Structures are given as structure tokens and as C-alpha cells.
């Protein structure tokens, strides 16, 4: 069992941000210390919601309180998702630096939430530069989608080779492992979607799964993907095994969500698929 600090959004209803990540990590046997960057009634994909965005001062107070309890000194990893503004990102990076001064092997899994293909950028203008210049180089694991990887690397991704080149650019800047959580290029077989995992040592792997018709697509899939992959890495899986297991779990979660006929990820119904995924998909080395 490992302990993870997860700094993400929170919703009262549904499974995005910490609501998705905390459950997934717990199902994989880990302890989670959750700091919520917002508290909303529901995710913003519905178009309207209620609640508040927490200030950077509020987040710093929570971090200070956890320091006083000796909680942060026991961490094995830090996971961040939606941050909201660069000031909050600065607090996370400063906290990470302080923790790594005492524990250099502390993992940082950064989900650089900024936008998506077809939807474009949906965060403040300062966020992309924060991720590109500050967070990504510090990340042990980075989990962008295809839009975010292109934005971080300044590479237009239309082939597998483009994706691999984009990953290598980020490795050169300091990122350890990259999980590209969605990949659809002219190399992708029709009716499928891919994930690519890239290690700074040069090893790169891809896994292909059927693309299910979910309309609307459930929010929180990226948050869930990052958490499951991190959970398997913390369980001492190698990058290929973690990629395969993540694909197995995600596809089953989507199948069960579709069968339930609901918009929100059916994580409770699909919990066994996260805890003990059936082996369906195998990553292949590029």
C-alpha cells in the first residue's frame, strides 16, 4: 500500500476529478489524501452547476495543516489534475520541491488538464505555459490527451511517429514517463482508439481497444485513466503491464457505463473491473 496526495476538482454528483481518482486508487490498494480545488454540484459538462472554486490561500492552508500532522512527509506520490490557475500550480510545485528535498524518490503524476480535440482549450491562458515550462519537466508521469500533448510539444500529431516525437521532446525537458491517454491518427485502425506509453529510456508502447459509442461521452475518463495507471505503477508494474491493465479496466468501465445507460461513469458497478481487470488487451512495443 502506498499513499498518494491527490489535488483535483470535486463534485457532489458524478465521477470526475478526485471523485474518480480517489476511488480508483483505493480499489488498487492505496491510501489517498485528497485536496479539492473546487466543490461543484456536478461537472461542468452539463452546462450549469453550483459551487465554489477554492482560492490558492485555501489550498495552502490545507497543505500547511497536513504538514503539521506529518501526513505529507509519508507520501509516496503526488497526483494533480485540474488546477484552475497558475498560482495554485506554483503552490503544488513548491510543495513538491519541499517534499522531494526530504524524499527524492517521490513520484509526481501530472495530468495536464487543458483541453481536448474538438473542444479546444478550456483553461485560463496562463495554464499552458505553466504545464509546459514548470510542471511537465518535474513530472515522473505525465498523462496528456492528444490535444494536450500537441500543445505541450508544439507538434501536430497525425501519425504514430508524430506522437512518439512529441513524447521525446518532453522527455528531453525532464519528463520521466508519458501516458498519452487518447490517440487517433491516420495510423489508427477504424473503430478503435489507442493509448501510448513512453519512457525516457526510449521504450514506447501502444495498446489498441475498440472505440465504444457513448453519447455524450462521460466526463472524468482522463482523471480515471491517470489514477489507474499511477496505481499500477505504484504496485510495481512495469510500463507495458500498467498500460495493458489500464486499457483493460477502462474498456470494461465504458462497457458497463454504456450498459447502464447513464452519462456518469459507472464506477461502483464497474469496481471489480478496476480492482481485477480481465486481460483483454496487450500493449505492443513500437
VEXTORNU-226022 format. One record per residue: residue number from 1; x, y, z of N, C-alpha, C, O in turn. Coordinates in steps of 0.001 Angstrom, whole numbers, plus 500000, padded with zeros to 6 digits. Layout:
N
R     n   n.east   n.north     n.up   ca.east   ca.north    ca.up   c.east   c.north     c.up   o.east   o.north     o.up
R   NUM        X         Y        Z         X          Y        Z        X         Y        Z        X         Y        Z
...
***
This chain:
286
R     n   n.east   n.north     n.up   ca.east   ca.north    ca.up   c.east   c.north     c.up   o.east   o.north     o.up
R     1   500842    498799   500000    500000     500000   500000   500873    501245   500000   501814    501354   500786
R     2   500552    502195   499103    501253     503462   499023   500273    504590   499359   499058    504397   499339
R     3   500820    505764   499666    499988     506916   499998   500186    508010   498963   501314    508392   498651
R     4   499076    508509   498434    499098     509494   497357   498370    510752   497790   497274    510669   498346
R     5   498949    511902   497550    498245     513172   497679   497638    513495   496322   498361    513626   495334
R     6   496317    513623   496264    495629     513922   495015   494986    515297   495100   494114    515533   495937
R     7   495420    516205   494229    494920     517580   494210   494136    517770   492924   494719    517883   491846
R     8   492810    517806   493037    491949     517868   491860   490617    518506   492223   490391    518912   493363
R     9   489743    518585   491230    488393     519097   491454   487552    518060   492187   487916    516887   492273
R    10   486418    518519   492715    485485     517628   493411   484061    517995   493019   483720    519173   492910
R    11   483231    516974   492809    481812     517196   492547   480993    516376   493537   481398    515289   493949
R    12   479827    516916   493914    478947     516178   494810   478303    514996   494091   478085    513939   494682
R    13   477999    515194   492795    477353     514162   491990   478220    513823   490784   478663    514711   490056
R    14   478456    512537   490581    479226     512110   489422   480638    511695   489799   481012    511682   490972
R    15   481412    511359   488778    482759     510855   488999   483749    511545   488064   484064    511041   486986
R    16   484227    512698   488498    485316     513395   487831   486299    513830   488911   485968    513815   490096
R    17   487516    514219   488504    488498     514723   489451   488757    513745   490576   488950    512549   490356
R    18   488757    514281   491793    489050     513440   492951   488000    512365   493192   488307    511319   493764
R    19   486766    512610   492764    485725     511594   492939   486053    510339   492141   485746    509230   492580
R    20   486669    510497   490978    487071     509347   490176   488410    508794   490635   488558    507585   490809
R    21   489382    509672   490832    490748     509238   491126   490869    508553   492483   491552    507537   492605
R    22   490214    509099   493500    490330     508535   494847   489809    507112   494891   490467    506223   495432
R    23   488639    506892   494330    488058     505554   494344   488940    504562   493601   489184    503460   494092
R    24   489418    504942   492425    490254     504031   491637   491526    503653   492381   491906    502482   492402
R    25   492186    504628   492988    493418     504350   493720   493156    503482   494943   493959    502608   495270
R    26   492036    503719   495619    491691     502888   496771   491403    501451   496345   491814    500510   497024
R    27   490702    501276   495229    490414     499930   494737   491693    499172   494384   491733    497943   494433
R    28   492746    499929   494026    494034     499312   493708   494924    499171   494940   496094    498804   494831
R    29   494357    499467   496120    495054     499170   497366   495814    500306   497995   496634    500075   498884
R    30   495570    501536   497563    496353     502666   498046   495542    503594   498949   494314    503650   498882
R    31   496267    504311   499787    495670     505345   500633   495736    506670   499886   496736    506971   499234
R    32   494664    507467   499981    494612     508740   499264   494320    509874   500231   493388    509804   501031
R    33   495133    510919   500144    494889     512175   500847   494414    513161   499781   495187    513544   498903
R    34   493146    513572   499853    492550     514372   498783   492420    515833   499167   491880    516172   500220
R    35   492927    516695   498290    492698     518136   498410   491871    518549   497200   492266    518311   496059
R    36   490727    519164   497452    489816     519555   496376   490053    521001   495963   490063    521897   496807
R    37   490242    521227   494671    490476     522582   494167   489169    523339   493950   489144    524570   493975
R    38   488081    522594   493738    486750     523188   493641   485773    522228   494315   486081    521054   494520
R    39   484599    522738   494655    483495     521859   495032   482263    522322   494266   481697    523378   494551
R    40   481861    521519   493296    480709     521832   492463   479606    520801   492693   479854    519694   493173
R    41   478404    521187   492345    477280     520258   492444   477446    519100   491471   477096    517964   491791
R    42   477972    519376   490301    478156     518391   489227   479234    518910   488292   479634    520070   488394
R    43   479710    518068   487380    480768     518525   486479   480213    519509   485452   479011    519557   485191
R    44   481122    520286   484882    480728     521406   484032   480215    520972   482667   479703    521798   481911
R    45   480343    519690   482339    479847     519197   481064   478348    519334   480910   477837    519308   479791
R    46   477627    519481   482027    476176     519656   481961   475783    521063   481520   474634    521304   481150
R    47   476738    521986   481561    476448     523349   481134   476102    524293   482268   476319    525497   482135
R    48   475577    523803   483370    475322     524641   484532   475632    523838   485789   475483    522616   485823
R    49   476060    524544   486800    476455     523910   488054   476472    524980   489147   476426    526176   488861
R    50   476538    524537   490385    476673     525450   491513   477900    525049   492319   478418    523943   492164
R    51   478360    525944   493171    479515     525639   493994   480578    526704   493922   480341    527797   493408
R    52   481745    526389   494435    482806     527378   494557   484150    526841   494069   484432    525645   494144
R    53   484963    527757   493570    486373     527489   493279   487167    527928   494501   487036    529068   494946
R    54   487981    527047   495045    488738     527393   496243   489977    528216   495885   490643    527960   494883
R    55   490264    529197   496716    491397     530089   496469   492717    529374   496718   492768    528336   497379
R    56   493775    529949   496177    495119     529413   496417   495462    529471   497901   496133    528580   498422
R    57   494998    530524   498583    495242     530628   500024   494580    529478   500775   495154    528935   501719
R    58   493385    529113   500361    492674     527995   500989   493462    526698   500819   493622    525936   501772
R    59   493952    526450   499606    494716     525226   499344   495995    525215   500165   496380    524180   500709
R    60   496658    526370   500255    497892     526451   501042   497616    526155   502509   498431    525509   503168
R    61   496484    526613   503032    496129     526331   504420   495949    524835   504653   496372    524306   505681
R    62   495322    524158   503701    495134     522709   503830   496491    522001   503815   496733    521097   504614
R    63   497368    522417   502907    498707     521826   502834   499466    522051   504143   500115    521140   504658
R    64   499378    523276   504674    500065     523576   505934   499545    522694   507066   500318    522214   507895
R    65   498229    522486   507091    497660     521631   508128   498115    520194   508010   498341    519525   509019
R    66   498253    519714   506785    498732     518343   506570   500200    518209   506962   500613    517174   507487
R    67   500987    519254   506709    502377     519257   507175   502433    519113   508699   503223    518330   509226
R    68   501591    519870   509394    501588     519852   510858   501239    518466   511402   501736    518062   512453
R    69   500389    517749   510687    500005     516397   511120   501057    515359   510714   500954    514196   511103
R    70   502049    515760   509948    503066     514817   509486   502595    513921   508358   503217    512898   508069
R    71   501485    514305   507714    500894     513461   506671   501715    513499   505383   502001    512459   504791
R    72   502089    514700   504957    502767     514832   503665   504155    514195   503670   504656    513774   502627
R    73   504759    514129   504824    506089     513534   504918   506064    512025   504655   507113    511413   504453
R    74   504876    511429   504656    504740     509986   504458   504314    509622   503035   504079    508450   502739
R    75   504216    510612   502163    503702     510366   500823   504666    509552   499959   505885    509634   500109
R    76   504083    508765   499050    504847     508065   498026   504673    508711   496649   505506    508521   495762
R    77   503579    509482   496471    503313     510105   495176   502379    511289   495346   501609    511364   496304
R    78   502463    512209   494401    501548     513336   494297   500875    513244   492925   501540    513041   491910
R    79   499562    513394   492910    498785     513369   491667   498034    514686   491562   497348    515089   492501
R    80   498160    515362   490417    497391     516584   490206   496589    516473   488920   497027    515873   487939
R    81   495387    517074   488952    494535     517150   487779   494213    518599   487490   495117    519427   487375
R    82   492928    518916   487372    492513     520286   487074   492959    521212   488200   492659    520969   489369
R    83   493683    522280   487837    494226     523193   488836   493549    524561   488836   493461    525193   489888
R    84   493078    525025   487710    492346     526291   487689   493197    527496   487349   492850    528249   486439
R    85   494304    527703   488052    495170     528832   487729   496624    528501   488056   496916    527564   488799
R    86   497520    529292   487482    498952     529033   487627   499432    529278   489057   500416    528674   489485
R    87   498755    530154   489803    499156     530405   491193   499018    529147   492028   499886    528842   492846
R    88   497930    528416   491828    497751     527149   492525   498807    526148   492078   499345    525396   492890
R    89   499100    526144   490780    500159     525270   490280   501488    525562   490942   502257    524649   491242
R    90   501760    526855   491173    503008     527227   491841   503089    526681   493253   504161    526281   493704
R    91   501961    526662   493957    501927     526102   495308   502239    524610   495264   502980    524101   496104
R    92   501672    523913   494285    501911     522475   494156   503385    522197   493881   503979    521310   494494
R    93   503970    522949   492966    505376     522724   492605   506296    523050   493791   507281    522348   494021
R    94   505981    524100   494535    506785     524435   495724   506667    523331   496771   507662    522934   497377
R    95   505450    522838   496979    505249     521741   497924   506012    520509   497488   506646    519840   498303
R    96   505950    520209   496199    506669     519053   495647   508168    519185   495889   508819    518220   496291
R    97   508716    520363   495650    510148     520582   495850   510537    520377   497314   511574    519784   497608
R    98   509701    520870   498229    509980     520698   499661   509954    519229   500058   510795    518768   500829
R    99   508982    518502   499525    508872     517083   499857   510021    516282   499255   510556    515378   499896
R   100   510398    516614   498031    511497     515890   497380   512840    516184   498023   513764    515378   497912
R   101   512968    517322   498691    514216     517615   499396   514466    516585   500495   515611    516271   500823
R   102   513366    516062   501060    513474     515047   502105   513318    513630   501540   513824    512668   502119
R   103   512615    513507   500409    512332     512205   499820   512485    512316   498307   511492    512480   497598
R   104   513723    512227   497799    513981     512472   496383   513221    511538   495434   512975    511900   494284
R   105   512855    510367   495894    512178     509409   495032   510679    509601   494929   509999    508781   494312
R   106   510142    510668   495519    508706     510912   495488   508228    511083   494044   508773    511898   493300
R   107   507214    510319   493654    506674     510402   492300   505720    511579   492170   504993    511908   493107
R   108   505729    512207   491004    504745     513236   490686   504047    512845   489402   504663    512808   488337
R   109   502755    512551   489502    501936     512233   488335   501101    513458   488005   500238    513856   488788
R   110   501352    514051   486861    500707     515292   486456   499771    515032   485281   500209    514643   484198
R   111   498491    515249   485506    497511     515223   484418   497319    516668   483972   496648    517437   484660
R   112   497901    517053   482826    497903     518468   482428   496584    518878   481781   496515    519097   480571
R   113   495555    518977   482590    494209     519245   482085   494149    520646   481482   494298    521646   482184
R   114   493927    520700   480169    493866     521989   479474   492767    522050   478426   492186    523113   478204
R   115   492473    520926   477775    491510     520949   476684   491422    519591   476026   491928    518598   476549
R   116   490773    519555   474872    490594     518280   474178   490343    518538   472704   489962    519640   472311
R   117   490560    517512   471893    490289     517594   470462   488802    517872   470263   487954    517208   470859
R   118   488494    518846   469428    487112     519196   469162   486546    520222   470115   485625    520960   469765
R   119   487082    520273   471302    486602     521223   472309   487551    522399   472478   487134    523487   472875
R   120   488830    522182   472178    489811     523229   472306   490235    523476   473739   490043    522627   474609
R   121   490810    524637   473979    491344     524989   475298   490213    525473   476194   489398    526299   475781
R   122   490161    524956   477430    489103     525395   478336   489644    525840   479700   488918    525816   480693
R   123   490905    526241   479747    491500     526756   480981   492040    528163   480737   492065    528640   479602
R   124   492465    528813   481799    492995     530166   481687   494271    530191   480847   494981    529190   480742
R   125   494548    531349   480253    495662     531486   479313   497024    531185   479936   497965    530824   479230
R   126   497132    531335   481268    498424     531124   481930   498733    529640   482160   499879    529278   482424
R   127   497719    528792   482061    497895     527385   482405   498800    526630   481427   499677    525898   481885
R   128   498636    526767   480105    499505     526004   479195   500988    526257   479429   501780    525315   479424
R   129   501373    527504   479632    502794     527784   479859   503270    527200   481182   504409    526743   481286
R   130   502394    527213   482206    502766     526607   483481   503077    525121   483296   504100    524632   483774
R   131   502201    524416   482610    502441     522992   482400   503688    522759   481542   504491    521874   481839
R   132   503846    523546   480490    504957     523331   479570   506309    523637   480223   507247    522851   480096
R   133   506413    524757   480911    507717     525204   481409   508028    524731   482825   509198    524615   483192
R   134   507001    524457   483623    507228     524182   485043   506821    522780   485456   507645    522044   485998
R   135   505570    522386   485216    505070     521121   485758   505586    519906   484993   506072    518951   485598
R   136   505482    519939   483665    505870     518762   482878   507322    518344   483103   507584    517148   483235
R   137   508277    519273   483152    509669     518860   483406   509877    518216   484771   510840    517473   484962
R   138   508986    518490   485725    509098     517916   487061   508349    516596   487202   508467    515922   488225
R   139   507584    516227   486189    506685     515087   486301   507412    513753   486130   508133    513540   485155
R   140   507206    512871   487090    507652     511482   486929   506778    510788   485891   507257    509987   485087
R   141   505474    511113   485925    504491     510588   484983   503627    511751   484510   503119    512521   485325
R   142   503460    511879   483206    502608     512902   482605   501526    512195   481806   501821    511263   481057
R   143   500253    512631   481957    499158     511902   481316   498307    512817   480433   497131    513021   480734
R   144   498861    513369   479362    498079     514250   478486   497188    513452   477535   497467    512291   477235
R   145   496110    514091   477064    495411     513548   475916   496108    514050   474646   497115    514753   474732
R   146   495592    513704   473500    496276     514038   472248   496373    515551   472048   497413    516051   471619
R   147   495313    516273   472351    495319     517731   472231   496381    518335   473145   497125    519228   472739
R   148   496446    517847   474366    497380     518405   475358   498819    518077   475019   499703    518909   475221
R   149   499075    516879   474507    500443     516537   474106   500908    517423   472959   502054    517873   472944
R   150   500030    517675   472005    500385     518552   470889   500690    519962   471385   501619    520611   470905
R   151   499894    520434   472355    500088     521773   472890   501406    521884   473647   502105    522890   473528
R   152   501749    520870   474416    502969     520895   475218   504231    520760   474374   505273    521321   474712
R   153   504136    520022   473287    505323     519732   472471   505448    520605   471237   506495    520620   470590
R   154   504378    521340   470902    504324     522132   469657   504457    521244   468424   505005    521660   467402
R   155   503948    520012   468532    503954     519063   467427   502514    518762   467003   501680    518432   467846
R   156   502218    518870   465718    500922     518439   465200   500938    516922   465075   501795    516367   464388
R   157   500005    516250   465729    500035     514794   465813   499033    514188   464844   497826    514229   465079
R   158   499545    513622   463747    498691     512980   462751   499101    511526   462505   498409    510800   461791
R   159   500228    511098   463094    500720     509726   462934   501294    509238   464258   501498    510018   465188
R   160   501552    507930   464327    502243     507380   465490   503602    508036   465660   504012    508348   466778
R   161   504289    508244   464564    505624     508827   464633   505578    510234   465205   506469    510623   465960
R   162   504547    511007   464856    504384     512339   465439   504230    512246   466958   504846    513011   467700
R   163   503406    511309   467409    503176     511140   468842   504469    510753   469554   504755    511249   470644
R   164   505241    509873   468940    506491     509446   469546   507478    510615   469615   508182    510779   470611
R   165   507523    511412   468568    508401     512580   468553   508000    513582   469630   508854    514137   470321
R   166   506695    513809   469768    506207     514732   470784   506597    514265   472184   507006    515066   473024
R   167   506468    512963   472424    506869     512417   473729   508358    512622   473969   508764    513006   475065
R   168   509164    512372   472960    510617     512506   473119   511023    513946   473424   511978    514177   474165
R   169   510310    514901   472862    510586     516307   473169   510396    516581   474658   511204    517266   475284
R   170   509307    516032   475217    509034     516244   476638   510005    515466   477523   510364    515928   478606
R   171   510432    514286   477065    511453     513541   477817   512746    514351   477912   513402    514373   478953
R   172   513098    515008   476822    514328     515800   476812   514259    516961   477799   515287    517440   478276
R   173   513056    517404   478098    512882     518503   479055   512823    518012   480500   512866    518815   481432
R   174   512723    516685   480687    512759     516157   482046   511675    515169   482425   511804    514484   483439
R   175   510600    515072   481634    509503     514167   481989   509965    512712   481920   510646    512305   480978
R   176   509576    511931   482948    510012     510540   483016   509205    509607   482139   509728    509080   481157
R   177   507942    509393   482471    507028     508524   481723   505874    509371   481223   505372    510239   481938
R   178   505454    509115   479986    504287     509798   479420   503250    508755   479046   503543    507795   478333
R   179   502038    508956   479535    500905     508147   479101   500012    509040   478255   499346    509936   478773
R   180   500002    508793   476961    499110     509504   476050   497763    508798   476120   497616    507682   475621
R   181   496781    509445   476737    495557     508752   477136   494562    508543   476006   493632    507749   476148
R   182   494735    509231   474897    493868     509014   473736   494664    509340   472483   495318    510380   472401
R   183   494603    508453   471521    495372     508637   470300   494558    508139   469110   494219    506959   469022
R   184   494256    509047   468208    493571     508703   466958   494263    509445   465826   494150    510666   465711
R   185   494975    508706   464997    495691     509283   463873   495368    508480   462612   494547    507563   462651
R   186   496000    508816   461521    495756     508047   460301   496368    506651   460379   496124    505815   459509
R   187   497168    506395   461424    497695     505050   461653   496757    504198   462505   496956    502991   462642
R   188   495727    504840   463079    494812     504131   463969   493734    503423   463153   493096    504029   462292
R   189   493540    502151   463429    492531     501374   462720   491138    501941   462984   490828    502360   464099
R   190   490312    501949   461954    488952     502469   462085   488203    501714   463177   488332    500498   463314
R   191   487416    502461   463951    486623     501849   465006   487381    501557   466276   486857    500899   467174
R   192   488620    502039   466368    489435     501793   467556   489987    503112   468092   489927    504146   467426
R   193   490518    503051   469293    491230     504165   469895   492451    503589   470609   492430    502438   471046
R   194   493496    504374   470726    494754     503868   471275   495233    504703   472456   494839    505857   472626
R   195   496086    504095   473261    496881     504795   474264   498344    504444   474019   498665    503329   473607
R   196   499214    505393   474273    500643     505193   474067   501380    505535   475350   501116    506567   475966
R   197   502291    504681   475747    503137     504940   476917   504584    505040   476460   505062    504211   475686
R   198   505270    506058   476946    506639     506334   476512   507521    506550   477733   507168    507298   478645
R   199   508662    505894   477738    509619     506019   478841   510824    506811   478362   511212    506723   477197
R   200   511407    507577   479259    512559     508398   478888   513749    507570   478433   514666    508099   477805
R   201   513747    506256   478747    514843     505396   478289   514714    505012   476824   515585    504334   476278
R   202   513619    505446   476177    513424     505175   474754   512371    504134   474447   511937    504027   473299
R   203   511943    503358   475436    510909     502349   475214   509548    503023   475037   509178    503916   475799
R   204   508818    502579   474024    507486     503126   473758   506538    501991   473399   506888    501084   472643
R   205   505330    502059   473956    504343     501001   473819   502996    501596   473434   502688    502731   473800
R   206   502192    500834   472696    500855     501268   472328   499868    500137   472571   500207    498967   472396
R   207   498649    500478   472975    497596     499493   473154   496361    499994   472411   496053    501186   472435
R   208   495663    499084   471757    494500     499426   470933   493259    498749   471489   493272    497557   471795
R   209   492181    499525   471615    490915     498981   472092   489794    499441   471166   489933    500459   470487
R   210   488681    498703   471131    487524     499187   470358   487035    500520   470915   487080    500747   472124
R   211   486571    501399   470034    486023     502677   470464   484509    502538   470585   483808    502331   469595
R   212   484022    502655   471810    482600     502483   472060   481840    503783   471782   482344    504879   472031
R   213   480643    503640   471273    479794     504801   471003   479083    505208   472287   478112    504572   472697
R   214   479568    506261   472911    478969     506797   474129   478582    508243   473862   479450    509083   473628
R   215   477302    508539   473894    476832     509874   473558   475821    510353   474598   474712    509824   474685
R   216   476216    511371   475396    477513     512052   475349   478601    511217   476015   478327    510366   476861
R   217   479832    511480   475615    480955     510784   476240   481031    511176   477716   480923    512358   478039
R   218   481214    510213   478612    481246     510538   480041   482466    511378   480410   483580    511104   479965
R   219   482243    512390   481219    483357     513172   481743   484095    512360   482803   483528    511450   483407
R   220   485356    512697   483020    486138     512042   484059   486996    510893   483581   487743    510314   484370
R   221   486906    510548   482294    487686     509411   481796   489182    509650   481926   489932    508739   482275
R   222   489615    510870   481648    491038     511174   481784   491513    511117   483221   492611    510635   483498
R   223   490688    511611   484143    491023     511556   485563   491154    510104   486028   492067    509753   486775
R   224   490220    509276   485568    490235     507857   485931   491459    507162   485349   492100    506359   486026
R   225   491783    507468   484099    492925     506842   483423   494226    507131   484161   495011    506219   484421
R   226   494455    508396   484498    495686     508776   485197   495811    508049   486524   496888    507572   486881
R   227   494698    507968   487256    494731     507329   488575   495007    505833   488463   495806    505294   489228
R   228   494356    505159   487521    494559     503711   487368   495999    503413   486958   496630    502508   487504
R   229   496516    504174   485997    497895     503953   485546   498871    504181   486698   499767    503368   486921
R   230   498702    505283   487430    499570     505561   488574   499459    504448   489609   500468    504015   490167
R   231   498239    503982   489866    498047     502917   490840   498818    501661   490490   499389    501014   491368
R   232   498839    501312   489211    499574     500117   488792   501087    500334   488847   501831    499422   489208
R   233   501540    501527   488495    502977     501832   488619   503395    501729   490086   504460    501191   490388
R   234   502574    502234   490989    502886     502144   492420   502816    500714   492936   503406    500385   493965
R   235   502093    499873   492217    502057     498445   492560   503177    497669   491880   503131    496443   491777
R   236   504191    498413   491414    505416     497839   490850   505207    497126   489519   505958    496214   489175
R   237   504175    497546   488765    504024     497042   487406   504978    497795   486488   505227    498983   486690
R   238   505514    497108   485478    506324     497832   484508   505396    498609   483579   504177    498443   483634
R   239   505969    499451   482732    505175     500382   481937   504228    499652   480975   503096    500092   480776
R   240   504676    498548   480381    503836     497805   479448   502664    497142   480169   501535    497162   479679
R   241   502934    496560   481325    501877     495910   482094   500877    496940   482610   499670    496700   482581
R   242   501371    498087   483084    500479     499136   483572   499581    499653   482453   498401    499926   482671
R   243   500143    499784   481264    499367     500240   480114   498281    499230   479754   497131    499608   479529
R   244   498636    497966   479699    497675     496918   479356   496550    496842   480384   495379    496766   480014
R   245   496894    496862   481667    495892     496777   482721   494971    497995   482714   493769    497876   482955
R   246   495537    499154   482440    494727     500371   482369   493729    500281   481228   492564    500643   481389
R   247   494175    499804   480086    493274     499635   478944   492179    498630   479249   491018    498852   478905
R   248   492539    497519   479898    491545     496502   480268   490464    497119   481162   489271    496928   480926
R   249   490889    497849   482175    489930     498440   483113   489047    499480   482442   487829    499472   482614
R   250   489657    500366   481683    488897     501458   481071   487842    500935   480111   486701    501397   480122
R   251   488223    499969   479277    487251     499442   478318   486071    498800   479043   484923    498966   478632
R   252   486349    498078   480109    485274     497458   480879   484400    498506   481551   483178    498361   481586
R   253   485011    499559   482086    484232     500646   482700   483304    501273   481670   482137    501535   481962
R   254   483817    501515   480460    482987     502107   479410   481859    501163   478994   480729    501600   478779
R   255   482167    499871   478882    481131     498894   478533   480012    498874   479571   478832    498861   479222
R   256   480386    498871   480831    479400     498815   481903   478609    500121   481976   477401    500109   482211
R   257   479291    501237   481775    478608     502533   481745   477574    502570   480633   476451    503031   480834
R   258   477957    502082   479462    477033     502041   478319   475845    501129   478621   474702    501469   478315
R   259   476118    499982   479217    475042     499030   479543   474084    499615   480577   472891    499313   480563
R   260   474606    500453   481474    473767     501088   482489   472924    502219   481907   471969    502674   482537
R   261   473278    502669   480710    472531     503729   480061   472604    505053   480784   471624    505796   480821
R   262   473754    505358   481360    473906     506603   482117   475049    507442   481594   475947    506936   480921
R   263   475013    508731   481906    476042     509649   481458   477291    509574   482330   478409    509649   481822
R   264   477104    509427   483638    478233     509369   484554   478920    508007   484489   478271    506986   484265
R   265   480220    508001   484683    480961     506744   484740   480379    505840   485830   480167    506277   486961
R   266   480126    504594   485482    479503     503647   486416   480583    502965   487248   480807    501761   487120
R   267   481242    503731   488091    482414     503204   488791   482070    502187   489869   482838    501254   490101
R   268   480947    502347   490522    480586     501363   491545   480230    500037   490884   480681    498979   491323
R   269   479431    500095   489842    479079     498869   489116   480308    498209   488498   480355    496989   488343
R   270   481308    499031   488146    482499     498522   487448   483703    498368   488368   484827    498238   487883
R   271   483499    498380   489674    484650     498386   490575   485528    497144   490438   486748    497237   490575
R   272   484928    495988   490170    485744     494782   490009   486638    494874   488774   487717    494282   488741
R   273   486191    495618   487757    486989     495793   486538   488200    496679   486789   489175    496629   486039
R   274   488142    497486   487836    489299     498296   488226   490220    497489   489132   491441    497502   488974
R   275   489616    496795   490077    490408     496043   491057   491081    494820   490419   492257    494556   490667
R   276   490339    494089   489611    490855     492863   488984   490433    492818   487522   489529    492061   487169
R   277   491070    493614   486664    490643     493671   485264   490886    492348   484528   491916    491698   484705
R   278   489915    491976   483705    490093     490789   482865   491071    491125   481744   490964    492191   481137
R   279   492024    490234   481456    493045     490531   480442   492507    490401   479014   492335    489295   478501
R   280   492251    491525   478395    491751     491535   477020   492732    492171   476035   492811    491761   474877
R   281   493473    493171   476500    494291     493975   475592   495752    493962   476045   496052    494121   477229
R   282   496633    493775   475097    498066     493684   475394   498821    494781   474665   498672    494948   473454
R   283   499624    495522   475396    500425     496570   474790   501499    495960   473897   502086    494929   474225
R   284   501745    496606   472775    502808     496148   471875   503889    497238   471784   503602    498435   471780
R   285   505125    496773   471711    506259     497709   471683   506427    498284   470300   506342    497570   469301
R   286   506670    499593   470247    506875     500270   468978   508352    500284   468604   508718    500817   467556
***
